[in-house]
Amino acid sequence: AFAGADVEQLPLLELDGFLPDLDAVDADTWERAAIVWINFPNNPTGAVAPLDFLAKLAKLSREHDFLVAADEAYTELWFDEPPHSALEARSEGNVAVFNTLSKRSSMTGYRSGFVAAERELIDALKQFRPSVGTAPQEFVQRASIVAWNDEAHVERTREIYRRKRDVLLTVLRRKGIRVAGSVATMYLWLDVPGEQSSEQFAARLLEHGLIVSPGSFFGAAGEGYWRMALVPTEDECRRAAAILDEVL
Ligand SMILES: Cc1ncc(COP(=O)(O)O)c(C=O)c1O
């Protein structure tokens, strides 16, 4: 949008596994496409992308000469099996993967991450980047090296999210709340019970001291859902579960 391009948004619908429907995009739109941004594991739905979806999009990128930009911020917050990365489809097309320490290492404030892509694209990015940003401070760079080289803390982080998730899922399931998506990430994407809108439902929980996001805040396709973010402490998540137990 900053470059004056048109932005076409593709809804992520539950019936499509929260994947954009690539077959619904018309030929003219593919021809005009310069970049297709995807985000899997996805915020807010927690959906992951199967490899055949990533390969199909990569093939389209070659056919129509666009770049697949894959935001994989949540790629290490998984529970059953590690999700696929768009990098696995790089031989099929033009793929750039964006990653960050914000989720894997809970280092949000450090503003540190990486882009993985073909050399030509990285060379261009290296030229462009100093004009629009500043280099990370040296202490951030040093901390980043340590964080990327250590997997033990990432495993601990995954375990903590798993425990918080289990605490909340137990009560949500008992109360008959349908869990949609929520395969990976630190989010639970949940069905709004009854006839109320997602905003009305979130406002009701807020009155009881629980802050959740109404699905509609993420776009029209989010109506009918609400999102819980497992970012408070484990004790706070237990308190949230107790509130849900009482309110739902
Ligand atoms: C999809 C997605 N990408 C990226 C980020 C954060 O990335 P960074 O802190 O590196 O800007 C978030 C965090 O909220 C996110 O939800």
The ligand as a Tripos MOL2 file, in Angstrom:
@<TRIPOS>MOLECULE
LIG
   16    16     1     0     0
SMALL
NO_CHARGES

@<TRIPOS>ATOM
      1 C1          1.5860  -12.5870   12.1160 C.3       1 LIG1
      2 C2          2.6110  -11.8480   12.9080 C.ar      1 LIG1
      3 N1          3.7790  -11.5430   12.3540 N.ar      1 LIG1
      4 C3          4.7470  -10.8990   13.0500 C.ar      1 LIG1
      5 C4          4.5360  -10.5110   14.3620 C.ar      1 LIG1
      6 C5          5.5860   -9.7860   15.1380 C.3       1 LIG1
      7 O1          6.7620   -9.6580   14.4940 O.3       1 LIG1
      8 P1          7.8420   -8.5730   14.9320 P.3       1 LIG1
      9 O2          7.7280   -8.3620   16.4270 O.co2     1 LIG1
     10 O3          9.1080   -9.2160   14.5330 O.co2     1 LIG1
     11 O4          7.5180   -7.3320   14.1780 O.co2     1 LIG1
     12 C6          3.3270  -10.8010   14.9720 C.ar      1 LIG1
     13 C7          3.1120  -10.3800   16.3670 C.2       1 LIG1
     14 O5          2.0930   -9.9910   16.8160 O.2       1 LIG1
     15 C8          2.3320  -11.4700   14.2250 C.ar      1 LIG1
     16 O6          1.1440  -11.7580   14.7770 O.3       1 LIG1
@<TRIPOS>BOND
     1     1     2 1
     2     2     3 ar
     3     2    15 ar
     4     3     4 ar
     5     4     5 ar
     6     5     6 1
     7     5    12 ar
     8     6     7 1
     9     7     8 1
    10     8     9 2
    11     8    10 1
    12     8    11 1
    13    12    13 1
    14    12    15 ar
    15    13    14 2
    16    15    16 1
@<TRIPOS>SUBSTRUCTURE
     1 LIG1         1 GROUP 0 **** ****
